[in-house]
Amino acid sequence: MKHHKKKRSAAGAALKAAFPHTIPILAGFLFLGMTYGIYMNASGFSFVYPMIMSLVIFGGSLEFVAVQMLLSTFAPLQTLLMSVMIQARHLFYGIAMLDKFKGTGAKKPYLIFGMCDESFSINCSAEIPEGVDKGWFMLWVTALNQLYWFCGSTLGGLLGSLITFNTEGLDFVMTAMFVVIFLEQWLKERRHYTALIGVAVSTACLLIFGADSFLLPTMACILCMLTVFRKPIEKSLEGSDDPK
Amino acid sequence: MTLSQQIVTIALCAAGTMLTRFLPFLVFSSKKPTPRFVSYLGKALPAAVFGMLVVYCLKNVNVLSGGHGLPELISIAVVVALHLWKRQMLISVAGGTVCYMLLVQFVF
């Protein structure tokens, strides 16, 4: 009984410490999540889709792209490779968190499962106050962020059908989002070799292979180029900020 | 796409994501250093991948007909300008999207 109480207060204290860190994400995820839900609704999917996808995928970029993939013809290999490429940065979040997640016991699988960009950057950088259980702190950060995204997407999916204004052009939200992330990457680098490789290779493959089948060759070419030009690229990356 | 194809597509997205999230914990240990090629890819890939995703979003734009890609071009310029000015993702995304919706609904 006593032990149980202690455990509960540890969780409570950690929640109190974690919540303020997630407030900016609360605003962002509700907005983006709702837009995503409305976008799915406008693309002809019931709210069940964004709801389930926010639970099992929980990765904004990929969930937006998945709408496009659900609207195209069934292409399992491309879907899997595309997911891995879009989410590849998580490999490095994982490497960065190898130590931090140690000793978190039963919470560890969920900490890894739910490690989106935002949860990673909070858990990686936040100074956890002394006396607050770090496992619980990181668990709350992760769970709260997923809750915000879940609520936003589901609400968007539900409210989408109530929207009376013309939603034509709403799909541009995905383009705008990627332009912003790309720009952020661009501003972080001194030289822009990899950014230019990404744009040039994709454009070339799009012209050669066409809109429906350019992704696989693009991904293969990007990996080849990064391997072949590793020396100069690696040199150009020195001095750039580390990826967040 | 049939319902079962949709379920497989969503499951594959989840599987791809989980692969990238769990793999480091299965393969690497915090004691051994990460292979250099892996950490190189970690730095080099994101800019290239997001460049690819921007192109992917624009894959159906036809520069030869319709709006000739002008609504896209103008709205992307708005996104970039807003972002360089405020550095607030939500403002940039919302501003660019509203701009695009107005352009395709009323102008082009």
Contacts between the chains, C-beta under 8 A, distances in Angstrom:
chain1	res1	chain2	res2	distance
A	27	B	90	7.4
A	28	B	89	7.0
A	28	B	90	6.1
A	31	B	90	5.7
A	31	B	94	7.6
A	32	B	90	7.7
A	32	B	93	7.5
A	35	B	97	7.8
A	49	B	10	7.9
A	52	B	10	7.0
A	53	B	10	6.0
A	53	B	13	7.5
A	56	B	10	6.9
A	56	B	11	7.7
A	56	B	14	4.4
A	57	B	10	7.2
A	57	B	13	5.1
A	57	B	14	5.0
A	57	B	17	5.5
A	58	B	17	7.5
A	59	B	17	5.3
A	61	B	53	6.9
A	62	B	13	5.7
A	62	B	16	7.7
A	62	B	17	6.4
A	63	B	13	7.7
A	65	B	53	7.1
A	65	B	56	7.2
A	66	B	9	7.0
A	66	B	10	6.8
A	66	B	13	5.1
A	68	B	56	7.9
A	69	B	9	5.8
A	69	B	13	7.7
A	70	B	1	6.3
A	70	B	6	5.7
A	70	B	9	5.9
A	70	B	10	7.7
A	71	B	1	7.9
A	72	B	1	7.9
A	73	B	1	7.1
A	74	B	1	5.4
A	74	B	2	8.0
A	74	B	5	4.3
A	74	B	8	7.6
A	74	B	9	6.9
A	76	B	8	6.3
A	76	B	9	7.3
A	76	B	12	5.9
A	79	B	9	5.3
A	79	B	12	4.6
A	79	B	13	6.4
A	79	B	16	7.6
A	80	B	12	4.6
A	80	B	15	6.7
A	80	B	16	5.2
A	81	B	16	7.6
A	82	B	16	7.5
A	83	B	12	6.4
A	83	B	13	4.8
A	83	B	15	7.3
A	83	B	16	2.5
A	83	B	17	5.9
A	84	B	16	4.5
A	84	B	19	6.1
A	84	B	20	6.1
A	85	B	45	7.9
A	85	B	49	5.7
A	85	B	52	7.8
A	86	B	16	7.9
A	86	B	49	6.4
A	86	B	53	7.1
A	87	B	16	6.1
A	87	B	17	4.8
A	87	B	19	8.0
A	87	B	20	4.2
A	87	B	21	7.5
A	88	B	20	5.8
A	88	B	41	7.4
A	88	B	45	5.4
A	88	B	46	7.9
A	88	B	49	6.8
A	89	B	20	7.8
A	89	B	42	7.1
A	89	B	45	6.9
A	89	B	46	5.3
A	89	B	49	7.8
A	90	B	17	7.2
A	90	B	20	4.1
A	90	B	21	4.9
A	91	B	20	5.2
A	91	B	23	6.2
A	91	B	24	5.6
A	91	B	38	7.3
A	91	B	42	6.7
A	92	B	24	7.8
A	92	B	39	7.3
A	92	B	42	3.7
A	93	B	21	7.7
A	94	B	20	7.7
A	94	B	21	6.2
A	94	B	22	7.5
A	94	B	23	6.9
A	94	B	24	3.0
A	94	B	25	5.9
A	94	B	28	7.9
A	95	B	24	4.8
A	95	B	28	6.0
A	95	B	34	5.4
A	95	B	38	7.6
A	95	B	39	7.4
A	95	B	42	7.4
A	98	B	24	6.6
A	98	B	25	6.8
A	98	B	28	6.2
A	98	B	29	7.0
A	98	B	30	3.9
A	99	B	30	4.5
A	101	B	25	7.3
A	102	B	30	7.0
A	108	B	25	8.0
A	112	B	21	5.3
A	112	B	22	5.6
A	112	B	25	5.9
A	113	B	18	6.9
A	113	B	21	6.5
A	113	B	22	7.8
A	115	B	21	5.6
A	166	B	101	7.8
A	166	B	105	5.7
A	167	B	101	7.7
A	168	B	101	6.7
A	168	B	104	5.9
A	168	B	105	5.6
A	169	B	71	7.7
A	169	B	97	7.5
A	169	B	100	4.9
A	169	B	101	3.8
A	169	B	102	8.0
A	169	B	103	7.3
A	169	B	104	4.2
A	169	B	105	6.3
A	170	B	97	6.8
A	170	B	101	6.4
A	172	B	72	7.7
A	172	B	75	6.1
A	172	B	96	6.8
A	172	B	97	5.0
A	172	B	100	3.9
A	172	B	101	7.1
A	173	B	93	6.2
A	173	B	97	4.6
A	174	B	57	5.6
A	175	B	54	6.9
A	175	B	57	3.9
A	175	B	58	6.7
A	175	B	72	7.2
A	175	B	75	7.7
A	175	B	76	7.2
A	175	B	96	7.8
A	175	B	100	7.9
A	176	B	75	7.2
A	176	B	76	7.8
A	176	B	79	4.9
A	176	B	92	6.8
A	176	B	93	4.4
A	176	B	96	3.9
A	176	B	97	5.3
A	176	B	100	7.7
A	177	B	89	7.8
A	177	B	93	5.4
A	178	B	50	5.8
A	178	B	53	4.4
A	178	B	54	4.9
A	178	B	57	5.9
A	179	B	54	5.8
A	179	B	76	5.6
A	179	B	79	4.9
A	179	B	80	6.7
A	179	B	83	8.0
A	179	B	92	8.0
A	179	B	96	7.3
A	180	B	79	6.4
A	180	B	83	5.5
A	180	B	89	5.3
A	180	B	92	5.1
A	180	B	93	6.1
A	181	B	50	5.0
A	182	B	47	7.2
A	182	B	50	4.2
A	182	B	51	5.9
A	182	B	53	7.6
A	182	B	54	5.4
A	183	B	79	7.9
A	183	B	80	6.1
A	183	B	83	5.6
A	183	B	84	7.8
A	185	B	46	5.7
A	185	B	47	4.2
A	185	B	50	5.8
A	186	B	47	6.9
A	189	B	47	6.5
A	192	B	47	7.3
A	194	B	44	4.8
A	194	B	45	7.4
A	194	B	47	4.4
A	194	B	48	4.5
A	194	B	51	7.9
A	195	B	47	4.0
A	195	B	48	6.8
A	195	B	50	7.9
A	195	B	51	5.2
A	196	B	51	7.5
A	197	B	48	5.3
A	197	B	51	7.4
A	198	B	47	6.2
A	198	B	48	3.4
A	198	B	49	6.4
A	198	B	50	6.9
A	198	B	51	2.6
A	198	B	52	4.9
A	198	B	55	7.9
A	199	B	51	4.1
A	199	B	52	7.7
A	199	B	54	7.0
A	199	B	55	6.2
A	201	B	48	7.7
A	201	B	52	7.4
A	202	B	51	6.5
A	202	B	52	4.5
A	202	B	55	3.7
A	202	B	56	7.0
A	203	B	55	5.7
A	206	B	55	6.2
A	206	B	59	5.8
A	211	B	59	4.2
A	211	B	60	5.7
A	214	B	59	7.2
A	215	B	56	7.0
A	218	B	52	5.7
A	218	B	55	8.0
A	219	B	52	7.5
A	222	B	45	7.9
A	222	B	48	5.0
A	222	B	49	7.5
A	222	B	52	6.7
A	226	B	41	6.8
A	226	B	44	5.1
A	226	B	45	7.1
A	226	B	48	6.8
A	230	B	37	7.8
A	230	B	40	6.4
A	233	B	40	7.9
A	233	B	44	5.6
A	234	B	40	5.8
A	234	B	44	7.7
A	237	B	40	7.9
A	237	B	43	5.0
A	237	B	44	6.6
A	240	B	43	7.6
A	242	B	43	7.4
A	243	B	42	6.6
A	243	B	43	6.0
A	243	B	46	5.8
